[in-house]
Amino acid sequence: MLFIGTSGWQYRDWRGAFYPEKLPQRSWLEYYAHRFPTAEVNNTFYRLPEKKAFENWAETVPADFRMAAKMSRYLTHVKRLNEPAEPVQRFLDRSAGLDGRLGPVLLQLPPNLRASPEALDETLTLFPKTVQVAVEPRHESWWTGEIRSVLEQHNAALCWADRKNRILNPLWRTADFGYLRLHDGTSRRPMSYGARAIDSWLRRLTEAYDDSCDVYVYFNNDPGCAAIDNAVTMIRRAQRMGIPVKTVGE
């Protein structure tokens, strides 16, 4: 089952293009969640909110909504996966406020962080098996069999990523769920993905994951509302291709 949405929902230039002009910003998440089944939260990366904020999000979205949460940069970019116990526990304590609405937790690693199988293993060990974890390395030293094995042992998904129609990682399946981030397309519209690129990603996903697997797809090309339009297009094209895709109100 595909869960397709966007990376974040609070973008000023979406007012008028997606959100009604007079809709207050405090109501944007509710509006978004009645049109998409999932969202990726980015502000948890920059400043981890208190548990109450997660609880407020949970109260705002439907019970079957999935909210992926980006791990705090304190762990990934400041500590660089060293001494992970305290930041992981703090993140888990606060994100528990989402209750059953918590989707995968994304660990996006710095581009200059070289591979450390030991640090990755120590970090992933701290997550309970009930929490799905996706890892987005951004240094080529991570593309080794040892790293793949660590991910597989923890049922952690290697985050697939695309920028300018360039695949940024090996297309490994390392878990019983998938995670894809689409950062920047090459369509005529700035940063947008065309139908051909979207269809190519749908084919790759269906080749790697069967219908019993949940696969999360997030468009991170927010300028000009490209992410919204691309997510809608991917949902519609998946339906046309007969691929199981989560829609609102199912």
Beta strands, then each sheet from edge to edge (+ up, - down):
strand 1: 2-7
strand 2: 38-41
strand 3: 66-70
strand 4: 102-108
strand 5: 133-136
strand 6: 157-158
strand 7: 160-163
strand 8: 166-167
strand 9: 177-184
strand 10: 214-219
sheet 1: 6+ 5+ 4+ 3+ 2+ 1+ 10+ 9+ 7+ 8-
end
